Each structure stands twice: as structure tokens, then as C-alpha cells.
Amino acid sequence: MTKPSTRPRMATHRLDLPAMCDICGKARSTRNHAKCSKIRQQQKISEWEAYMANVAAKKLQQVQRLRPLR
């Protein structure tokens, strides 16, 4: 059984990432950026929470709109 995702998939196609790392400023193709990735994830947590709250609100509005009136 798969666990429910906390955020949507990032992309279904190639990501358009800049050539230079926004954390360390070095070229992404020359080094391992696992540490940079962890730092970036920590910085983006609040943005993802807000995004997922918006997605949930839109889904709730759609369900309410589709309910038949009595």
C-alpha cells in the first residue's frame, strides 16, 4: 500500500532548473547537490503548505458546487 502524498508530483516532464544552484551558487552539473536540496526543501515548506491548502479549498468548493440542491 502506498502512503498518501503530502504534495503533488513536481513534474511529469523534464524540470526547467537553472544551471546554477540557488543555494551554493555553483554549477548544478559539477557537484552533488543533496545538501542544497535539503536546504531548499526546508525553505519551501511554508510555500508548499499554502499551495496544498489552496488545492484542498478548490477541491472542497468543487464538491459543494456539484451537490444537487434539495
N, C-alpha and C positions, 0 to 999 in steps of 0.2 A: 504494500500500500504506500502511495506517495504522500508526503506531507504537504499540506496546503501552502502555497507560496505566499510570501509576505509582500512581494512586489511583482509587477508584471515582468515578463521576459524583456530584456533590454532591446533586443532587435531580432528580426527574423532574417536579416541580411547583414552584410558587412557593416561594421560600425565605422562612422566617419570620425576617427580620433585624430587629433593633431599630432604632428611628427614629434613635437617637443612635449615632454612631460610637464604638466602644470604644477606638480609638487616639487620635483628636484631640478627642473629646468634643463635636463639632459635629454638627448635623443632617445625616444622610446625603443628604437631598434637596436641599440647598443648594449643595454643593460637589462637586468631582471628588475621589474617594477612591482614586485609583490608587496614590498613595504609601502610604496607610493599608493598602491591600490587600496591597502588597508586604511591609510590616512584619508584618502579621498572618500571611502565609504563612510568613515566616521563623520566627515564634514557634511555629507549629503543626507544623513539620517533624517534631519528635520524636513528637508525638501521632499523626501520620499514619503514621509508620514502625511504631509499636507496633500501630496498628489493622490495617495491612496484614499484619504478621507474624501477628496473630491470625486474620485471614481465611485466610491460607495454611495455617496449622496446622489450622484447621477443615476445609479442603478436603482436606488430606492424610489426616486422620482418616476422612473420609467415603470416600475411595478405599480405604483399608485395610479399612474395615468392609464394603465391598461386594465385596471379593475373595472368591471361593469358597475354602473350606478344602479341603485335599488330604489 
